[in-house]
Amino acid sequence: MADGEGSTSKNDEIVKAAQNEIAQAMNKAMNNISNNSKDEATSNSLKDSSIVTEQDIEYVQPMKDPYNKAITYLENHNILQLFQQLTASIVYTKPEKPLEYMMNEVERMKKERDQEKSQEKK
């Protein structure tokens, strides 16, 4: 039991030392706060010259999501529909030379589009 009592008193000493350190740190912090409030009055005049206003800040537009930007581009130029049409056509006809077939199909589609545009102008 003597060992247990000795460790308790040692623990009490550690707790008291910790409490003293905390109290000293708190006092120091409180002194710093009161000193800072005194210095604040003098530094306010310095801060006034460094105030940033809205006119000083240049607004930068947020960057558009690259994925959505790409999808918008594909939709605006009907690229997805073009590839769907080409893919369906290739699967249906099963040409010997698919690349050549796709290039011919694209040329045919281009001619059709140009003809439609010329007819709309008339």
C-alpha positions in Angstrom: 0.0 0.0 0.0 2.9 2.4 0.6 3.7 2.2 -3.1 0.2 3.1 -4.0 0.2 6.2 -1.7 3.6 7.3 -3.1 2.3 7.2 -6.7 -0.8 9.1 -5.8 1.3 11.9 -4.2 3.5 11.9 -7.3 0.4 12.2 -9.5 -0.9 15.0 -7.4 2.5 16.8 -7.9 2.3 16.4 -11.6 -1.3 17.7 -11.7 -0.4 20.7 -9.6 2.6 21.4 -11.9 0.4 21.2 -14.9 -2.2 23.5 -13.3 0.6 26.0 -12.5 1.8 25.9 -16.1 -1.7 26.4 -17.5 -2.3 29.3 -15.1 1.0 31.0 -16.2 0.1 30.4 -19.9 -3.3 31.9 -19.4 -1.9 35.0 -17.6 0.6 35.5 -20.3 -2.1 35.2 -23.0 -4.4 37.7 -21.1 -1.5 40.1 -20.8 -0.8 39.8 -24.6 -4.5 40.5 -25.3 -4.6 43.6 -23.1 -1.3 44.8 -24.7 -2.6 44.2 -28.2 -5.8 46.2 -27.5 -3.6 49.2 -26.5 -1.4 48.8 -29.6 -4.6 48.4 -31.7 -5.5 52.0 -31.4 -2.2 53.1 -32.8 -2.1 50.4 -35.5 -5.6 51.3 -36.7 -4.3 54.5 -38.3 -1.7 52.3 -40.2 -4.4 49.7 -41.2 -6.6 52.4 -42.8 -4.1 53.0 -45.5 -4.0 49.2 -46.3 -7.8 48.6 -46.6 -8.7 46.7 -49.7 -11.8 47.9 -51.6 -13.9 46.1 -54.2 -12.3 48.3 -56.9 -8.9 46.9 -56.0 -10.0 43.3 -56.7 -10.3 42.0 -60.2 -13.1 39.4 -60.6 -12.1 36.2 -62.4 -14.8 34.1 -64.0 -14.9 30.6 -62.7 -13.6 28.0 -65.1 -16.3 25.9 -66.8 -16.1 22.2 -66.1 -14.1 20.7 -68.9 -16.3 17.6 -69.2 -19.5 19.7 -69.6 -17.6 22.1 -72.0 -16.7 19.1 -74.2 -20.2 17.7 -74.1 -21.7 21.1 -75.0 -19.3 21.3 -78.0 -20.2 17.8 -79.2 -23.9 18.6 -78.9 -23.6 22.0 -80.6 -21.9 20.4 -83.6 -24.0 17.2 -83.7 -20.8 15.1 -83.4 -22.5 12.4 -81.2 -25.3 12.0 -83.8 -22.8 11.7 -86.6 -20.9 8.9 -84.8 -24.1 7.1 -83.9 -25.2 7.2 -87.5 -21.8 6.1 -88.8 -21.6 3.3 -86.3 -25.1 2.0 -87.1 -24.4 2.2 -90.8 -21.1 0.2 -90.4 -22.7 -2.5 -88.3 -25.6 -2.8 -90.8 -23.4 -2.9 -94.0 -20.3 -4.5 -92.6 -17.9 -3.1 -95.2 -14.5 -4.6 -96.1 -12.7 -1.3 -95.4 -14.6 0.4 -92.6 -12.3 3.5 -92.5 -12.8 4.1 -96.2 -16.5 3.5 -95.8 -16.7 6.1 -93.0 -14.8 8.7 -94.9 -17.1 8.2 -97.9 -20.2 8.4 -95.7 -18.9 11.6 -94.1 -18.4 13.1 -97.6 -21.9 12.0 -98.6 -23.4 13.6 -95.5 -21.4 16.8 -96.1 -22.7 17.0 -99.7 -26.3 16.5 -98.5 -25.9 19.2 -95.9 -24.5 21.6 -98.4 -27.3 20.8 -100.9 -29.9 21.5 -98.1 -28.3 24.8 -97.2 -28.2 25.9 -100.9 -31.9 25.0 -101.3 -32.8 27.0 -98.1 -31.1 30.1 -99.6 -33.3 29.9 -102.8 
